[in-house]
């Protein structure tokens, strides 16, 4: 999976507690190999984070056979 950076924000993510869609994350933090999203559901006031892990572009493994 390739990194998309902060230009792409997930939208309409369902709440982990009640399932209502959340328009956009409240906070996004990028680190070397992952992006952390902080979500807040306005419907039930539940807060949670989701982490997306990305492979480094230079670490793709070559196939063993063609």
Secondary structure by P-SEA (a helix, b strand, c coil): ccccccccccccccccccccccccccbbbbcccbbbbbbbbccccccbbbbbbbcccccccccccc
